Amino acid sequence: MSKEQKLFTCTRCDISFPTLQEKKRHSQEHTDKKFNCELCGKSFATSYNIKVHIMTHTGEKPFHCSECDKYFSCKAYLVAHHKIHTGEKPHKCPHCEKRFGRKTHLNRHVRVHTAERPYECSECGKTFKQLNALESHQQKHTDEKLYKCSHCDKSFHQKALLIRHERVHTGEKPYLCSHCGKSFTTSSTFCIHQRIHTGEKPYHCSVCKKSFTTQGTYSRHKRIHSGERLYKCSQCDKTFTQSSALKTHQRVHTGEKPYHCSICGERFAYLGRLQIHQKKHAEEQTSLDSS
């Protein structure tokens, strides 16, 4: 029997576990949650789950990796981590050549290709690709915000969101790129940046086979094929495929001229017109220098 077959996967959220006992224990998280954390208010179905959770507050990590001296709060995380050392990647994407050590990572990746959003909010119907994104969203429907910023009046439903927000005040950028030394405030912007070095373009257009680094650029590109124009001008009803194009167009109505010439002070509504104008100054200067 292969290692992949030995994993026990939760049918509710696709998390895999090395033993059936751990999978059953995890499954209880999707039922009634009776155990409340006194530190942050989160609820859990079993005493074991709350015990593991409390370790996120205390920093306790009893499971030790013999290869690299990293520590983990539960055995499932250690088992998943160990695949980094063995290089084992049993889960292959059916849409591309990428392979993954964990089935959860494969399932999350596949949604890049399928655009599937299986997690739906029961309050407002909004759908999400990942369970943690749904859980984060659902907290917005509650009034209680437990985590308050010590620098300003903002408060948050999750401690992780507070930590990320506080970096606005502290300037902390904990994610460092080993290729170029650039640092980033969030893991998501760090991951997107790394694709500059790796050349990875995980978003593939099924119509023209072009590939893209970010989901945003991929979504904008798809509108070229669909002709979809989401952005409508409230002044003249013109429609646009990109919000930036609408914003530029609206200057026709507002008279806004955000680009100014540093030489003569003349202002322009569009960057292209400023650049044409600046060339005239450059030509004039060249003419003076040669005379």
N, C-alpha and C positions, 0 to 999 in steps of 0.2 A: 504493500500500500504506500503511495507517495505521500510526501509531507503535505502537499496541497489537499489531499483527501482527508488528512487527519485534522484539518482545521474545522471548527464548528462555527458556522456563520449565523448571526442573528438575522432573521427574515424581515425584521422591522427597520433596521438601520444599516445592515450590511457589515457591521463590525465582526471580525473573526477572532476566535479564541482557541487556544491549544487544547483545552479539555471541555468535555460536555458539561461538567459541573460549573465551570466558569461561565459558559454560555447561558446556562439556566439561571445562574445568579444574576447575570446581566439582564436577561429577559424580563426580570421582575421590575426593572427600571421603567418599563413601558406600562406597568400596571399602577395601582395606587401607591402613592409616595407618602410614607408614614414618618420618616426620620428627617428632621429639620436641622440644618447647620445653624448653630447659634451665632456664628461669626458673619455669615453672609445671607442667611435666609433660604438657601437652596434646599430642595426636598429630595429625598431618596427613598427607594423602595425597600432596601435592606440595610442592616447594621454594617455589613461588610462594605457596601458602596459608600456609606457616609464616612466610614473609617478611612477609606482610600481618599475620599474628597478632602477630609480634614488635613491630610498630608500636604495638600496644596497651600494651606495656610501655615502649617508648621515647618514645611520644607523637608519633612522626613521622607527618605527614599530607601527602603530596606532591600530592594532587589538590585544586585550588583552584577555588572558585566565584567567578566574575567578578561576580556580582550582589551578594553580601553578604559576601565575604571569609572565608567559612567554608572549612575544610580537611577532607579526608577521606583515610582510609588506602587506599581502593581506588576505582577508577573507577565500579564499579556503585553504590556509595553516593552518589557525586557525581551520577550520572545520575538516581537516585531523588530526591535532594534538589532538583535543579533544577526538578522539577515543582511545588514550592512556589511558585516565582516565576512560572512560566507559568500556574499555575492548572489545569493539565491533570489531569483525573480521568477517565480512559477506562473504569474498571472500576466498573460499577454493580451494587449488590446486587439480586438477583432477588426478595428478600422485602420490601424497603423502599426508600425513595428515596435512601439514602446512596450516595455515589460515592467512589472511592479512586484515588489516583495510582499505587499499586502493587498488582499482583495478589495479592501475599502478604498485604497489609493487608485486601483484600477477602475472601480465603479465611479469614483469621482472624476477621473480622467475621461472616461467614455462619454460623460455628459457634455464634454467639449465638442464632441462630434455630433451627438444626437440632439443637443439643446434640451434634453429631458429635465424637467423640474418636478421631481416626485413628491416633494414635501410641501403640503398645503396648509396655510394658516386657517384654522377653523373660525376665526373671528372675522377676517376680511377677505379670505379667498386667495390672497397672494401666494405665489408658489416659489419654491427655492430649490436649488440644485443640491444643497447640503443641509443635513439635519441641524448642525450647529448654527447655520444662518437662520433657519426657521426659529430655533429656540431663542436666538438673540432678538429676532423681530417680534416674537410673541410677547416679550417682556415690555414692548412699547405700548401694548394694550392695557397694561396695569399702570396705576397712578404712582405707585411707590418707586422712588429712586433712592437706593440705599447708599450709593457711593458719591460723595460730594467732593468737588475739587477744592483744594486748600488755597488755590491762587485766585479763583474767581467764583461766581455764583452758580456755575453749571453743575448738574448732578446726573448720574448715570445708573442704568439698571444693572450693569455688569462691572465688576472690578477691572476686567481686561480693557474695557472701553475707557474707564477713568485713567488707567495707566497710560494708554495711548494718547489720550487728550492732554495729560499733564506734560507730555513732551513738547507741546506747543509753548509752554511756559519755561521749561528747563532747557530746551534746545537739545535734549538727549537724542542721539541717533545710534541705537544699539546694533543695527544690522550693517556689518562691514563687508564690502565686496573684496574678496581676496585677489581679484584680477587687477583692479585699478585703484583701490583704496577709498573709493567713495562710500559714504555711510548714509543710512536711511532710517527714517522714523518708524516705518511699519514694515512687516514681513512681506506684505503684498507688493509694495513698490520695489522692495529689494529683489523679489523673485522676478518681477517684470524686467528690472534692470539687468539681471544676470543673463537674460536672453540675448542681450547685445553681444556678450562675449561667447555664448554657446551657439548662437545662431538658431536657437530653437524657435519654431513658429508653430505652435500647437493648434491654431485655428485655421481650418481648411475650407475653402469655398468649394462646394459641390458642383457649382456651375462652370467656373473657369479654372479651377484647380490652384488658384492663388492661395498663398498661406500668409498668416498674420501673427504678429507677436502678442497682441493684446485683443481681448474680446471686444473692446470699444471700436478699434479700427476695423475688426472683422464685421461687426454689426453695421457700421457705416458703409462698408464696401457692399454688403448684401443689398442695400437699397439701390445700388446702381442697376442690379438685375431686376429687382422687383418694381422699381419705379416709385416705391413708397416715399411719400413726403410728409413727415410727421410734424414739421415745424411751419406754422402758419402765421403770417404777418397780420396783426390785429388792425392795421391801418388800411391795407389795400388787398388783403386776402391772398397775396402771393404765397406759395408754399415752397419749402426747401427740404432737402434730404438731411442737412446737418444744422445743428443749432448755431454753429459758428457762422454759417452762410446767412442765416436769418438775422443774427446780430449785426453783421456787416451791412446787410440790406436796410435795416431799420434806421441807419444813419441818414438815408435819403429823407426820411420823415422828421427825424429829430434835429438834423443839422449838426450833429456831433462830429468833431474833427480831432480825433485823439492823437494824430501823428503830427509833430511839428519839426520844422527844419531848424537845426541848431545854429545855422549860419545866418539866416535872415528872419527867422521867427514865423514864417508862413506856415499855416496849418492845413492839414489834409484829412479827408474822411477815410482814405484807403492807403495802406502801406505802399502799394505799387506806385501810386501817384507821387508819394513822397520820394521814393527811390528815383523815379524819372526826373523829378525836380532837382534832387541833389546832384545828379549827373551833369546838369547844366552848370552848377557851381564848379564842379570839377573841371569841366571843359573850359570855363572862363579862366580858372586858375592856371590851367595848362597853357592857354593862349597868352596870358600875362607873363608867365615864366619864359616863354620862347621869344617874346618880343624884346 
